[in-house]
């Protein structure tokens, strides 16, 4: 067993140049134990140890591991993939640069063949784990992103760009990658549920109702909003996809929410008459009747927003709008 120290945690960032094992693992979308195992079993560790026994990975080291990931993803046995990765690395005189600076928003301009663009490095790891259908690594990466950046930033800058890239790959590849999108979506949903605290106690007039419009089944954006509101101690009732009109109206009348969020992914599922109707529902005792603030959420409302009803541009804005309605 190697006695080299391994700074796999975040700590204070790289010292002496290079990436820590933890940072390399997040970039590749594997567990740190996998990186260590490849070092011990196949000799894919760093070429040079810097800062005494501290292990630091250079651009060439990371390029070798990336090749290992790509080869094993094709079904090649790990030992053979490692041999090829080592051999090919010996002929590569210009490995891709690795940004070793500890910045507020490290980015990567390529990722797992999904066309991720200019995104956080964590997106690359999440994308690789999703493409490999690696449940354990994906759960670990999602958990780390939410804990490190907070739910809103993790969704906006890590999870959503990866989901969008997988969706684009699916659309451009026929029926391929459908399983990857479903796999990633399910694990994101699970991560949100694990992270969200217990639902806050019910306070009349202080709750929020979240539902998709009739015929709309894309619930994940509402799930992250529900989790973000619960994280802030706000009471939420989540009704999910394709809630019929009569059921939505009944829920609003029965619970008397301060805010109602209606999600529409496409213009065909957005309904201005529905939003206007819900915004006119009154509740409370005679002489002190109140109406909910209705938020039109999602890209389906673009170009057909309802006058007087908020249309938040993103998750952070939606959280602010709900907080204002509940606490204002």
matplotlib code that plots the C-alpha trace (Angstrom):
import matplotlib.pyplot as plt

x = [0.0, 1.3, 2.3, 2.0, -0.3, -3.3, -5.0, -8.3, -10.4, -10.8, -8.5, -6.9, -6.5, -3.3, 0.0, 3.1, 1.1, -1.1, -4.5, -5.3, -6.7, -10.2, -10.1, -9.0, -11.8, -14.5, -13.1, -13.3, -16.5, -15.1, -14.6, -11.2, -10.8, -11.0, -8.1, -6.0, -6.8, -5.7, -2.4, -1.7, -2.9, -1.9, 0.8, -1.3, -0.3, 1.4, 4.8, 6.2, 5.3, 5.6, 5.5, 7.1, 4.7, 1.7, 0.4, -0.3, -1.5, -0.2, -1.8, -0.1, -1.2, -4.8, -4.7, -3.6, -6.5, -9.0, -7.8, -8.2, -11.8, -12.6, -11.1, -12.9, -16.2, -15.9, -15.8, -12.1, -10.7, -9.1, -5.6, -5.6, -7.0, -4.3, -1.6, -2.9, -3.3, 0.3, 1.6, -0.4, 0.7, 4.3, 3.7, 1.7, 3.9, 1.2, -1.4, -4.4, -3.8, -5.2, -6.2, -4.6, -5.5, -8.1, -10.7, -14.3, -15.6, -13.2, -14.3, -13.8, -14.4, -14.9, -16.7, -17.4, -18.5, -21.6, -20.6, -20.8, -19.1, -17.8, -19.1, -17.8, -15.4, -17.9, -20.1, -17.5, -17.4, -21.2, -21.5, -18.9, -20.5, -23.9, -22.6, -21.0, -24.3, -22.2, -24.8, -22.4, -20.1, -23.0, -24.6, -21.3, -20.7, -24.2, -24.0, -20.6, -21.8, -24.9, -22.9, -20.1, -22.0, -25.5, -28.6, -29.3, -25.8, -25.4, -28.6, -27.8, -24.1, -23.6, -26.8, -28.8, -26.0, -25.3, -29.0, -29.3, -26.2, -27.5, -30.9, -29.1, -27.1, -30.4, -32.1, -29.2, -28.6, -32.0, -32.9, -29.4, -28.7, -32.4, -31.2, -28.6, -31.1, -33.5, -30.7, -29.3, -32.8, -33.7, -30.4, -30.8, -34.3, -33.1, -30.2, -32.7, -35.0, -32.0, -30.8, -34.1, -35.0, -38.3, -41.3, -42.0, -45.0, -48.2, -49.1, -52.3, -51.6, -47.9, -47.6, -46.7, -48.4, -46.2, -47.7, -47.2, -49.9, -52.3, -50.5, -47.0, -44.9, -41.5, -41.3, -37.6, -37.4, -40.3, -38.6, -35.5, -37.6, -39.5, -36.1, -34.8, -37.9, -37.8, -34.1, -35.2, -37.8, -40.8, -43.8, -44.4, -47.0, -45.8, -48.3, -46.0, -46.9, -50.0, -52.3, -55.9, -57.5, -60.2, -57.7, -55.4, -58.3, -59.5, -55.9, -55.6, -59.1, -58.4, -54.9, -55.0, -51.4, -49.6, -48.0, -48.8, -46.0, -47.2, -44.5, -44.8, -41.9, -43.4, -45.7, -48.3, -48.7, -48.7, -52.2, -52.8, -56.5, -55.5, -53.0, -55.5, -58.2, -56.0, -54.8, -58.5, -59.2, -60.0, -59.7, -60.0, -62.7, -65.2, -63.8, -60.2, -60.2, -56.8, -55.6, -52.4, -49.5, -49.3, -45.8, -45.6, -42.5, -40.6, -39.8, -43.3, -44.5, -42.0, -43.9, -47.2, -46.7, -49.8, -49.9, -49.5, -48.2, -44.4, -42.4, -39.1, -36.2, -34.5, -34.4, -32.9, -35.4, -38.3, -37.1, -36.9, -40.4, -41.9, -40.2, -41.5, -45.1, -44.9, -43.1, -44.1]
y = [0.0, 3.4, 5.7, 8.9, 11.5, 12.3, 15.7, 14.5, 17.1, 20.7, 22.1, 25.3, 24.3, 23.1, 23.9, 23.6, 23.3, 20.5, 19.2, 17.1, 13.6, 14.9, 17.6, 15.1, 12.7, 15.4, 16.4, 12.8, 11.9, 9.0, 8.4, 9.4, 5.7, 4.8, 7.2, 5.8, 2.2, 3.0, 4.4, 1.3, -1.4, 0.1, 2.7, 5.6, 7.9, 11.3, 11.3, 13.7, 14.2, 17.8, 19.3, 16.4, 13.5, 15.5, 14.1, 16.5, 15.7, 17.6, 18.1, 15.1, 12.9, 14.0, 13.5, 9.9, 9.3, 10.9, 8.4, 5.6, 6.7, 6.9, 3.4, 1.7, 3.3, 1.3, -1.9, -2.5, -4.3, -1.8, -3.4, -3.2, 0.3, 1.4, -0.1, 1.7, 5.0, 4.8, 3.9, 6.7, 9.2, 8.5, 9.9, 12.9, 15.9, 18.5, 17.4, 19.7, 22.4, 22.0, 25.1, 24.6, 28.0, 28.0, 30.3, 31.2, 29.5, 27.0, 26.1, 23.5, 24.0, 20.4, 17.5, 13.9, 14.5, 16.4, 19.9, 21.3, 24.6, 27.1, 25.5, 24.6, 21.7, 19.7, 19.5, 17.4, 14.9, 14.7, 14.2, 11.4, 9.6, 9.9, 8.6, 5.6, 5.0, 5.1, 5.5, 5.7, 8.3, 10.3, 10.5, 11.5, 14.2, 15.7, 15.6, 17.4, 20.0, 20.9, 21.0, 23.0, 25.6, 25.6, 24.3, 27.3, 27.6, 23.9, 23.7, 26.8, 26.2, 22.4, 20.4, 22.3, 22.8, 19.0, 18.1, 20.5, 19.0, 15.5, 16.6, 18.2, 15.0, 12.9, 15.2, 15.1, 11.3, 9.8, 7.4, 7.2, 8.7, 8.4, 6.2, 8.7, 11.5, 9.4, 8.1, 11.6, 13.1, 10.4, 10.8, 14.6, 14.2, 11.8, 14.2, 17.0, 15.0, 13.9, 17.4, 19.1, 19.4, 18.3, 20.3, 23.3, 23.4, 24.6, 28.3, 29.5, 32.0, 31.3, 28.3, 27.8, 25.5, 24.2, 22.3, 21.7, 22.9, 20.3, 18.1, 19.2, 16.4, 18.0, 18.2, 18.4, 22.3, 22.4, 19.8, 22.0, 25.0, 23.0, 22.0, 25.5, 26.9, 24.1, 24.9, 28.4, 27.2, 27.9, 25.6, 24.0, 21.7, 20.0, 18.5, 17.5, 16.9, 17.4, 18.5, 18.9, 22.3, 21.3, 19.7, 22.7, 25.0, 22.7, 22.6, 26.4, 26.9, 24.2, 25.4, 29.2, 29.7, 33.0, 31.9, 29.5, 28.4, 27.0, 25.4, 25.1, 23.6, 24.4, 27.0, 24.3, 23.6, 27.2, 28.6, 32.3, 31.7, 29.2, 31.5, 34.4, 32.1, 30.9, 34.5, 35.5, 32.7, 34.2, 32.6, 33.7, 35.1, 37.6, 41.1, 39.9, 37.9, 37.3, 36.1, 34.2, 35.6, 33.4, 32.8, 31.7, 29.5, 27.9, 28.6, 27.8, 31.2, 33.1, 35.5, 34.9, 36.1, 37.3, 41.0, 41.6, 38.0, 37.5, 35.5, 34.8, 34.3, 31.6, 29.6, 32.4, 34.9, 32.4, 31.8, 35.6, 36.1, 33.4, 34.7, 38.2, 36.8, 34.8, 37.2, 40.5]
z = [0.0, -0.9, 2.0, -0.1, 1.4, -0.7, -0.4, -1.8, 0.1, -0.8, 1.9, 0.8, -2.8, -4.6, -3.1, -5.3, -8.5, -9.9, -8.9, -5.8, -6.1, -5.1, -7.8, -10.4, -9.4, -9.7, -13.1, -14.3, -12.7, -10.6, -6.9, -5.4, -4.4, -8.1, -8.9, -6.1, -7.3, -10.8, -9.4, -7.2, -9.7, -13.1, -12.4, -13.5, -10.7, -10.9, -12.6, -9.9, -6.2, -5.1, -1.7, 0.1, 0.1, -1.2, -4.4, -7.2, -10.7, -13.7, -17.1, -18.5, -15.6, -16.0, -19.8, -19.1, -16.7, -19.2, -21.8, -19.3, -18.7, -22.4, -23.1, -20.2, -21.3, -24.5, -22.6, -22.7, -19.5, -17.1, -17.3, -21.1, -21.0, -18.6, -20.8, -23.8, -21.9, -20.7, -24.2, -25.9, -23.2, -24.1, -27.6, -26.6, -26.4, -25.9, -23.3, -22.8, -20.2, -16.8, -14.8, -11.4, -10.0, -7.2, -8.7, -7.8, -10.9, -12.6, -16.1, -18.7, -22.4, -23.4, -21.7, -22.4, -26.0, -24.9, -26.1, -22.6, -23.6, -21.0, -17.7, -14.3, -14.1, -12.1, -15.1, -16.9, -14.0, -13.8, -17.5, -17.5, -14.7, -16.4, -19.7, -17.9, -16.0, -12.8, -10.0, -7.1, -8.7, -9.9, -6.5, -4.9, -7.4, -7.1, -3.4, -3.4, -5.8, -3.7, -0.5, -1.9, -4.0, -2.4, -4.1, -6.3, -7.7, -8.1, -10.1, -12.2, -12.9, -12.6, -12.9, -15.5, -18.0, -17.9, -18.3, -21.2, -22.9, -22.5, -23.9, -27.0, -27.5, -27.4, -29.9, -32.3, -32.0, -32.6, -29.9, -28.4, -25.0, -23.9, -21.0, -20.0, -19.7, -17.7, -15.5, -14.8, -14.2, -11.7, -9.7, -9.7, -8.3, -5.7, -4.7, -4.3, -2.0, 0.1, 0.5, 1.2, 4.9, 6.3, 5.1, 7.3, 9.5, 7.9, 8.6, 7.0, 4.2, 4.2, 2.0, -1.7, -4.2, -7.0, -10.0, -13.7, -16.0, -17.4, -20.0, -18.7, -17.2, -16.8, -13.0, -12.3, -12.3, -9.8, -7.6, -7.3, -6.5, -3.9, -2.4, -2.4, -0.7, 1.9, 2.5, 3.5, 5.9, 3.6, 3.6, 0.2, -1.3, -4.5, -6.9, -9.7, -13.3, -15.3, -12.6, -13.9, -13.8, -11.3, -9.0, -9.1, -8.2, -5.4, -4.0, -4.0, -2.4, 0.3, 1.3, 0.8, -0.4, -0.6, -3.9, -6.7, -9.1, -12.5, -14.6, -18.4, -20.4, -23.8, -25.3, -26.0, -22.3, -21.0, -20.5, -19.9, -19.0, -16.4, -14.8, -14.8, -13.3, -10.4, -9.7, -9.1, -6.5, -3.2, 0.3, 3.9, 6.0, 4.8, 4.9, 4.8, 1.6, -0.1, -3.5, -4.3, -6.2, -9.3, -10.8, -14.4, -14.4, -17.3, -20.9, -22.1, -20.9, -23.0, -25.3, -23.6, -20.0, -18.1, -17.2, -13.5, -12.9, -12.1, -14.6, -12.9, -15.3, -13.3, -10.0, -7.9, -9.1, -8.5, -4.9, -4.3, -5.8, -3.5, -0.5, -1.2, -1.6, 1.6, 3.8, 2.3]

ax = plt.figure().add_subplot(projection="3d")
ax.plot(x, y, z, "-o")
ax.set_aspect("equal")
plt.show()
